[in-house]
């Protein structure tokens, strides 16, 4: 497919002819002819380049065209279906992506899509008519080889690859004209529990990410898989930059999702809410079935579902157990009491993302969040405000006292902020983490950084490494802004920053999550947390091995593997130090553990994450790659090094029929500005610009010749 623009012909007003003056020197007529022919040739050459990459007439938006120049929409219609079952602390999802080929030619569909930041993909099935083909897990290279071979031989095939922990690519080869093929994915995720409330997030689209760095190579004029090209800091930029369009740019009925959640929380549920969508909830004893009120929903924002236990039923502890292939896996959750004590004075540094991806609803959410944070400051606290886009700017050179005058100035400063430019996070982290970090005058202050952003960047690993190196005595708290934030960045940045993360879905949802966040930040932290499992469990098999500090309302969650599961018994002992110096301790009897499902995958995913953390500052070594690959193949998980592939044995596409590739776009996140749309385009405009410049020089030269000729003077 190509992109085209209709350019109205230039109208040059006619001028009355003037009698020619006597010439001092005549330019040979053949040079005039050559110039005219050259200008015509360049005009014919440059027109297709304008047709390949420009805007549609009168709309200010790109559109697809076929070989005859007829306007078209994308050829592949996409619908999805989510069937989610929550059992205790694990949510298991069956996601069906249906690709319908509305064109008259064979298609290969490519779809880059988000999953939850902690999703573990463990199954793939391709459904083509009556054919059901189960996927197999292989190394990424082998899965790619099998898929490409099947595609080129005319056989139907599907594969799913991980680009980021929360970003995946589905490829589906040889979709027949006028028919549909489905890909069924199975994945699981942990349910989040905070301050007495459970939460589950289902992402359906993503905010286009900023790709810092310089281009790796000379750009090609060929069509690219994504709207971005590889850079020194994001070498796979073209793999994580799906085209982003509006709902009007896709066929009617496309990019719709049906959702059904079945909640088996293991305790009575009192209330189910969502800040993102209207919900219908049906109770059947302790089980609750939840679905969006309007049926199918547009894939333009995350679906967030929250539920709370019946009053007085909030869990203080939970233990789940699973036997899998001769091994025992246990998942424990312990909730310390909410101890209150006098807090220490704080130094709060607010960092707000004012880049172009935050334009619209996101910047309003971020400003409202920052203003609410300023309201929590006490006179003994200190603070500063830092904004960043392509540049980083601070309200003050260093943190200042939270006086009424300083706070009033800060509120005016925040109100005047607007979103524009790139998302250069590294300098902002420098400014927030390094400024005043070693100032002895503030050694008695608890230093906290509140980072408000949509996380729309492609160089996450480099930023995590920077946080790890520069954190010092600070704690980093992330606030996810917008309807489709990069939750992988938000969660991991907070983890490396020894803080927590919070998500804001809309302006009406600001108060609740932020009040919880700032209450945590004002309350002291429980430290020196340790867990002691009974004999038969190695400390190296418990993840995380060294639990971090806990904030108000946070649970301690740990998963373990025991190779000798048959005789495993005893108690889990957990302990920690409260702010007043006293010890907190709690125990769980393993014999009372409830049945659990998917715990072996949960443990394997945690183990893989801990291995990958070791390579943040550089390339993944062969030893780590081998360990991750072995774990992923054993537990059937998609990772950076493993992929699922499903291949049919029988060719369906005749070899004389061409195969077209259709990059299925994602929808622009709700509340984003139209300027954030990313349409297909060539990798570079340089041929067009060079040709246009050459054409301009020729036309300018001709104009000068004619002007001099009319003036009767040649030089």
N, C-alpha and C positions, 0 to 999 in steps of 0.2 A: 504493500500500500504506500501511497505517497500523500503528501500534504500539499495543498495548493492555495493560492491566493489570487483573487481577481484584482488586477491593478488597472484602474481607469486610464484610458489613453490621455496623454498630455495634450492640451490644447494650446497652440501657439497662435496668438492673434496675428492676422495678416497686416503687413505694412505696405504702404504705397511705394511703388518703385521710384527710385531716384535716378536721374541721368548719371551715368558713370563718368568719373573725371579722368583726365589723361593719366596713364600709368607711367611711372618711372621705369619699372621692370616687371615683366610678366612672369608669373609662375607657370611652368609647363602644365598644360591641361591634363597630362597623364597622372600627375601627382594628385590632382583633385579627384580624379576617378578612383585612384587607389584608396584614397582616404574614405570616399563614400562607400566603396565596396567593403572596406575593413570595418567601418562602423555598422553596416548592415549585418556582417558576419558575426560580430560581437553581440549585436542585439539578438540575433537568432540563438546564439549560444547561451546567453545569460537568462533568457526567458524560462527555459526549463528549470534552472536553478531556483528562480523565484517561485516556480510552481511546486518545487519539491519541499520548500521550507518557508512558509509564510502564513499569513492569517487569512481566514475566510472573509469574503467581502461583506462588509456591513455588520459583522458579528463580533469582531475582536477576539475570535477564538479559532483554533485550528480544527480542521475536519479531515476525514479520510476521503480519498478519491480512488477510483479504480483506474485501469489503464486507458479508459476512454474519457477520463476527466469527469466522471459522474460522482456526485457526492454520495458517500456511504457512511454507515455507522460500523463499529467493529463487528466482525463476522461471527464472533463467538458470544453466545448468550450464557450468562453465569447465574446459577441459583445455588444456594447452600441450605443445608439442614443440620441443626445442632440438636443432638439428643444427649443430655447430660444427666448423669446419675451421681449424686453425692452420697457417699457412705462415710460417716465420721468426718475425718479430716482430708479425705481424698475424693476428688471429682474425676470421674471417668467420662470422656466425651466421644461420641461417634459423630464425626463431621463428614457429611456427604457433599462433595462439590460436583455439580452437574454442568457439563459443558455441551451446549447445543450449537451445532454448526448450521448457521442460517445462510451460508453462501452456497455456490454451485461448484466448489472445488474442495478437494481434500485439504484438511487443516491440521496443523500441529498447534495445540493451545499451550501457552506458557503463562502461568499465573503466580506472581510473587505476592504473598499474603502474610498477615501477622497471626501469631498464636500467643497464648499467655506466656509471660516471661519465664515461667518455670515449667513449661509444657514438656512432657516426655512422649514423643511420638513412637508408638510401638507396633503399629499395624497399618497395612495398605492393601486395599482390594480394588480391582478395576472391574466395572460392570458395563458390558457392551452388549445390549440386547439380551439374549438368553445366556450369554457367556459371562461367567464369574471367575476371575483369575486372581488368586491370592498372591500377594507380593512376598518377596524374599529379601532378607537383609544381607547386604554385601558391603565390602569396602566401597568408598565413594567412586573410586576409579573403575572398579569392576561393574558397579551398577550403571555408571555412565556408558561404559562400553556396550553392555547388553542392550541398553535402551537405544543407543544410536544405531546399533546393528539392526535391531528389530524395526526401527523407524525407516531406515534406508531400504529394508527388504519388503516394505509395505505391510508389516504386521503391526497390530495395535499394541501399544505399550504405554505404561505410566511409571513415573518415578517421582519421588519427593526427596528434596535435599534441604539441609539446614544452611542458611547464610549467616544468621545470627541466632542466639538462643530463642529469640522471639520472632524470627523472620525466616520463612521457608519458601521454597519454589516447587510448584507442581508442574510437571511436563506431561502432556498427553499427546501421543503420536497417532496419526492416521484416523482422524475423526471423519466419517463419511459425510458427503454433502447431504444436508437436510436431516441428519440424524444426531443423536445425543449419546454421550459416553459419560459415565460417572466414576469418580474416584472417592472411595471411602477411606478416611483416616481415623485411626484410633489413637487417642492421647489421654494422658492423665496429668493432673496438676494438684498442688496442695491448696486446700481452702485456707484463706487467711483468717485468723482470729485475733481481734484487737479490742480491748476495753469492753468485753462482753458482747461483741458483735462479730458474726461470721460474714465474710465477703467473698464473692466470686466475680471475676471479670472475664468477659468474652470479647476480645478485639475483633473487629470486622474490617477495618481499614487502617491506614497509617499516614502520618504526616510526612510529606516529602522531607528528606534529610539533607542537611548541609554537608557538603563534601570538601573539607579543607585540604590544602596541599596544592602542589603544582602538577600539571598533567605529566603522566609517566612517559608517554611517547608522542610523536607527531600524530595529531588526530586524523582519523580516516574520514572520508566523505560518505562511507557506507552507513546504512541504517544500523543503529545500535540496539541492544536488548533493552536498555534503560535510557532514561533521559540524561543521566550523568555518565561521565567517562572516568577511567581509572586515574587516581592521583597518587602522589608519593605517600600520603597519609591514609588514603582509602583505596587500596589497589583493586578492590572488587566493587567499586562504586556502581558500575553498570549492572551488577547482579542484585543490588539492593535499592534500585531507583525505578520502581514500576511507574508507568505513566499514570497520572492522576487527573481525572476528568470529573465533570459535573454529572448529576443524574440525567440531565438532558442529552448528554453525549453518548449514552448507551441505549440499546434497544429497550422498548417498553417491557417491563417485567424482569429485566436483567438486574443483577446485583441486589437481589432480595434474599433475605435469610429467614427461615422459620426456626423457632427455638422452643424447646421443651425441657424443663429442668425438673427432676425428681429429687427431693431433698429427704434423705434418711440420716438425719444428724445424730441419731442415737440418743436424743433427748427431746422433750416436747418443745415445739417451736411456737413462739408467741406472736411474731410479727415478721412480715416479709415486705421489703421496700426496694425501690430503685431510684437513684437520682437521674438516670438516663432515659428510662422508658416507663410507660404505664404497664402495670402487670395485673394479671388475673391469677389468684392463688386459690387452690382447692385443697382442703384438709381432709385426710383420711387417717384418723388416729394420729400417730406421730409423723406420718409421711405427708409431705406437701408437694403438690404438682403446680409448677409455675410456668406461665407463658405470657408473652407480650399481649396487651389488650387488643392491639390492632392487627393481630395475626402476623403475617410476614412483615419484617422491618427492613428499611433501607440500610445497606452496608456502608454507613457513613459515620459511625461512632461506635465506641465500646458499649457493650451491654453490661451494666453493673447491677448485681443482685446482692442484697444484704438481708440477713435474717438474725433475729435475736431469740434466745431461749425464753420460755415462760419465766416470769419473775420468780426468782429464788432457785432456778434450775441451772444457772450458769455453771459451767464445769470448773472445778478446782484442779482436776487431774483426769487424764484419760490415757489408756494404754491399749494398743492394738497389736495383734500377732498374726503372722502368716508363715506357713510352712511351704517352701518352694524348692524342689529338686534337692532334697536332703539337707537343706539349710533353713535356719530359723531367722526371721526378720521381725523386729519389734519397733514400734513407733510410740514414743511417749510425749505427752504434753502436760506440763505443770504450770499452774498459774499462781504466782506469789500473791499474797494479799496486797492491797493498795495502801502501802504505808505512806503517811503524810508526815512531813517534817519541814522545818524552816529551810528555805532554799538559799544558796549563796548568791551574791551579786553576779550578774552575767554581763558578758560582752557579746552582743548580738550583731552579726554582720549579715545584712539582707542582700542577696544577689538576685537580680531580676533580669530575665532574658527579654530583650527588646528587639530581637531580630525579626526579619520579615515573616518567618513562619508563625510568629505570635500575633500577627495582625488580626484584627477583628475581635471575636469573643475572647480569645485566649489572653490578649493583653489586658482586657477588662477584668478577667478573673485574677490574673497575676497582680494587678494593682490593688484590687480589693483584698487579696490575701496579704499583701505587704502592709497595707493600711491597718488591717486587723492585727498583724504582728506588732506594729508600732504601739498599738493600744495596750499590749501586755507589758510594756516596759515600765519599770519602777524607777524612782528618782536616783537610786543607788546604782542603776545599770548604766552601761555605755553602749553605743551603737554606731553603725555606719550603714550607708546604702550604696551599693555598686550596681551599675547597669552595664550590660554588654550586648553588642551586636557584632559589627565588623571591628569596632573599637571598644575598649573598656574605660569607663569613667566612674569616678567615685564622688559622692556628695562631699565628703571631707577627706583630707589627707590622711587622717587617722581617726579612730573611734572617738566619739565625743560623749559627754554626759547626757543622759536622757532628761534634759531640762525641758520646761514648757516651750521655751524659745526654739531650741534645737528640734524638738518634735514638730512644732508648727512649720518650721522651714522644710523639714523632711516630707511632711504631708503635701506641701505645695509642690515640692520637687517631684514626688511620685505622681501627683495628679497631672503633671505636664508631660509625662513620659509617653512616647509613641513608638510603634514597632516599625522597623525598617532595617535593611542590611543583612549581612551574613551572621552565622552563629559560631563565632570564634570563642570557644569556651575556655581553652587553655589559659589565655591571659587573665580571664576573670577568676579562674581558680588560683592563679598566682597571686592576684591582688587580695583575694579573700583569705587564703590559707597562710600566706607568708607575712602579710602586714601585721605588725605589732605582735607576732607570734612569740617573740623572745623578750618582749618588754617586761622587765622586772616589776615595773610599777603596776602591771595588771596581773601579776602572778596569782593574786587572790580571787580573780574572776574566773567563772566557768565560761570558756570561750565556745560559742556556738555559731555555726554558719547555716543560714536558711537559703537554699538554692532553689529558685522558682523558675521552671522551664518546661517546655514540651519534650525536651530530650531529643530533638530532631537532628541528630548528628550521626555520621557514619564511622567516626574514629573512636568508638567507645573504649576499646581496650587500652589505647594510649592514655585516655583520660582517667581510667581506673588506676593505671600505673602511676600517674601523676598524683592522684589523691593519696595513694598508698605512701608515696615518697614524701609528700609535703604536709601531711596532716598535722604532725606535731601534737600539740595539746588541744587542738580544736576537735569539735565533733561536727559532722556534716549531716544536715537534715535536708532531704529533697522533697519538693512539692511539685507533683505532676500536674501540669496545666493543660487544658484542652479536652476535646472529645475523643482524641485518639493519640495519646502521648506514647513515647517510647518507654514502656514500663521496665524493660530490661535495664536501660540506663538508670532509671530512677531507683530501682531496687538495689542494683549492684553498687552504684555510687554511694548510697547510704550505708551499705554493708561495709565497704572499704573505709568509709568515713566514720564508722562506729556510731552511726545515728540511726534514724528510721525514715521511712518514706510515707508520703500521704498523697492521695489523688483527689483533685478537684474536678468534678464533671461539668458543672455549670455554676452560674452566679448564685442560684438559689441553694446550691450545695456547699457554699463556702464556709458557713459558720460552724456546722457540726464537725467535719474533719479537722478544721484548723483549731477549734477549741480543744479537741482531743490532743492534737500535736503540741500546742503551746502549753497545755497542762502537763504533758510529758516533760517538756523542756524545762518547766519551772520546778518539777519534782526531782528529788535526788535519785540517783541510779543505784540499783543493786549490783554489787560487784563481786569479784572472786567466786564466780559461779563454777561449780564442779559437779560432776555426776559419777557415781560409782555403780557399775553394773556387776551382777554376780559372776561367779566363776563360770568360765565357758565363753565369756565375751571379752575379746581383746580390746584394749583401749583404742587401738588403731582402727577398729571396725565400727566405732561409734562416731557419728557425724552430726553436727560439727564436733571435731575433737576437743576444741576449746571454746565452749559457748561464750559469746560476747556478753557485755553488760546488758541488763534489762531495764527498760523504762516503764513508767507507770502503765499498768494494764496489759503489758506484753507477756506472752507465755514463753516458757522454755520448751523448745521442740527438739528432740534428738531421735535419730533412727540408727539402729544397729543391725549387724549381721553376726550370727553365731553359727559356726560350721557344725557344731555338735548340738543340733536343736532338740533331739529326742529327750535328752536328760536335763534340759535347761530349766532351772527353777531358782527361787530366791526372790530378792527384792532389789529394786532400783532405788538408790539413795541419792538425792539431789540436795545441794546446799548452796548458800550464798551469804554475803555480808550486806546487811541493811545500812541505811545512811547513819543511824545512830550507833553503829558499831556492833550491834547484836547479830547473831547468826540466824539465818532462815534455813529450815530443813524440812524435807518432805520425802516420803517413801511410797513406792507402789509395789504391790505383790504381783509378780509375773503370772501366777496361777489365775489371777482375776482378769487377765487381758481379754478384750473382746476380739472376735475374728476380724481380720483386716484383709483387704484386697489391694494388690499392686504395690505392696510395701517393698518388694524386691526391686521394682523399677525405681521407686522413690530413693532407695538407698544407692542404687547404681548411678542415678542422676546426680545425687549429692557427691558421690565419690568422683565422678567425672568432673564436676565443677571444681572440686578441691584440687584435682590434678591440673586442670587448665589454669587455675589461679597462679600456678608456679611459672607460667610462661607469659605473664602479662607484659614483662619488660622486654621481650624479644620473641624470636621464632620458637615454635614448639619443637622440642627435641625429639629424637627418634624414640627414646625410652618412654616419654610421656605419650607420644602418638600410639605406640604399641599397646601401652596399658589401657588407654581410652578405647582403642579399637577392640581389644579383647573383651572389655566390659560391655561395650555396646553390642557386639555380636552375640555375646552370651545372653544378654537381657533384651535383645531385639529392639534397640533404641537408635533413633536417627541422631547423629552428631555431625561435627565438622568432617569426620573421617569415615562415616558410614551412611548409607542411603538405602531406602527401599526401592525395589523395582518389580513391576508386574509385567510379564510379556506373554502375549498370545502366540501360539505356535503356527497358526494358519494365516498366510498373507490375505489381506482384504483389499488393498489398493493395487490396481494394475500398474505395472512398472512404467507404462506410457502415460500415466496420469501424474501431473506435477503435484508436489506437496507445498502448500503455503504455510507460513508461520504467522500466528496471530498472538501478539502480546496483549493479553487480557488486562485492561487497566483496573486500578482501584478508584473508589469514589473519593472526592474531596471531603475531608473531615468536616462535619457539621460545625458551623460558626467560623470557618476559615474564609479569608478573603479570596476572590476569584484569581488574584495574582499568584496564588499558591498552586494553581493548576499546572501540571507538567505534561505537555503533549509530545507525541513522537516528533523527532527532528533529527537532522543529520548531526553527526558528531561535531562538526565545525562549519562555520560560515566562511572560512578563509577563501575557498575557491570563488564563492559568490562575491566576497568583498574585493578580492584581487581583480576579478573580471570587471566588476562594476567600476573600480578605480581606473582600469585601463580604458574602458568604454568612455568614462568621463574625460580622460586625457585626450582621446581621439576626437570626441565631440567638441571639447574646448579648443583643440587645435584647428578644427574645421571652422568653428565660429570665428576664431582669430583671423584665419585666412580670408574668410568672406568679408569680415569687417575691414581688414586692410585693403582688400580688393575694392570695396565700395569707396574707401577713402582715397583710392588711387595711389597708395603708397605701399610698396613691397620691400621688405628688408630681409 
